[in-house]
Amino acid sequence: MLKVIATAAAATAMLSLAACDGGAERSGENLDSSIEEALQGHENLGDGPLEQAGESIDEISGNQQNDDAADAINDATDGDSSTNP
């Protein structure tokens, strides 16, 4: 139940931050990392669901910019054909 509440709160926060500088993908990545550290005690370096949702928002809105080299490499090698490096 706590995970559902945390995810819902994070999704709401991400949508409100989608228009902020840095894009929705970055906001989603930050929220994923915060949730993972709070619930698991460590950060998962793969793309989380909120980061993927943020990337989709950025693609739709034409705001896709990836100035994070490590994230671009992960997007290119994650095996998910829907993500763009």
Helices and strands as residue ranges (DSSP letters): H 2-17, H 23-40, H 49-61, H 69-77
